[in-house]
């Protein structure tokens, strides 16, 4: 697997991701997405929304505001609790996130340690400033929210949202009434979030601006184990590390339930997210579920699990799923003085719903995991092949005239490109040898390439080339749209497309 510096360079060279404001020296923790990057991002978002919202009857969506009344963040606890420990060098005034520095120096996990424990480790191991070798001031808390001022009057302070969840809770009652939802149900959202990270690093993994894809799934507090779908997945196997274990082991969902680590509804949503990554091409050996230790649980959670990906810089979270209890709705009821309870027909009374699961993930981290998993150095071709799932691929189809100096073939290829581009994101390329054109599309993940030759003019057919194994089939032009649709949606195997060559 390539390292983080190499994937960063690859993304820039191919048009996936650029450093923000690079011509002015760049802004750390902010990234811009190029022509291929924006397509990959949109494909990830669209598939997530289709999978978890459009294909379900129990989930609806919203799109909340990025800036809100600051009282929301006071009620949620973010103004007091959304902090990291920061160190400042006495000599050069460099500011560094304390836990990252200590973990880098000591090569050990210090999750959940408080300020006193962090300061003790710094003194005990004589950890110095990596820039100038100076001593540090004592570690202090640093709030990660970006402040902003609303309107022309100074002092009307609010924040760029550090998470998307609170907009779901603040709009909960309206959404429930408008969509006529009955428990259990979920509310989903995809949108920007902002965290003023002390030390953004590892490319897209830790950013100051990012997008979240998340669901808050509500049930009655006495029904958190009444999940009607759990038997459908009871034999599904996944990799697990519990809070008391260091070793990864494979378990079934049934085994996991027997451990009594969380509710059945929480288990169900955790596995749905895990399966989503697998279904989009992530290799099983690169995924695991890790249970949070008690000392690292957020103030609102009674249980939390991360889905982690094996990056070149270690196992890191790409999805989090928390049991948030009734904390958030209760807090907003208390602070807003508004009734956010809903009527339950079975109990004939109003109840405050319980958040049994919060499937939440950063879009950029998913983007990065998909890239790492797809990046393949093909020695036979002496080329990079980005083996992205066809659903995610930025460009679906490359269209080439075999001979770019033959006007009739070029004209036919443009005709076919015009026909296909209304259905798929296509790329028409007439520059360079056919081998080089194939290689360019392999590098950016295009799953299928169409080649037009003299036989195409006579027989009204074309060659389809498969990215992953370079095999080719001959398909009639009149069947091309249908065949490509089936291939891209994996309704047929490539061997069943057209005639063998």
Beta strands, then each sheet from edge to edge (+ up, - down):
strand 1: 17-19
strand 2: 31-33
strand 3: 59-62
strand 4: 67-68
strand 5: 83-88
strand 6: 95-97
strand 7: 140-143
strand 8: 147-149
strand 9: 157-160
strand 10: 185-194
strand 11: 209-219
strand 12: 237-241
strand 13: 249-252
strand 14: 287-291
strand 15: 303-311
strand 16: 314-323
strand 17: 342-344
strand 18: 349-351
strand 19: 354-362
strand 20: 375-378
strand 21: 383-386
strand 22: 397-401
strand 23: 426-428
strand 24: 448-452
strand 25: 461-466
strand 26: 472-476
strand 27: 499-500
sheet 1: 1+ 2-
sheet 2: 3+ 10+ 11- 19+ 16- 15+ 14- 12- 13+
sheet 3: 4+ 9- 8+
sheet 4: 6+ 5- 7+
sheet 5: 17+ 18-
sheet 6: 20+ 21-
sheet 7: 23+ 22+ 24+ 25- 26+ 27-
end
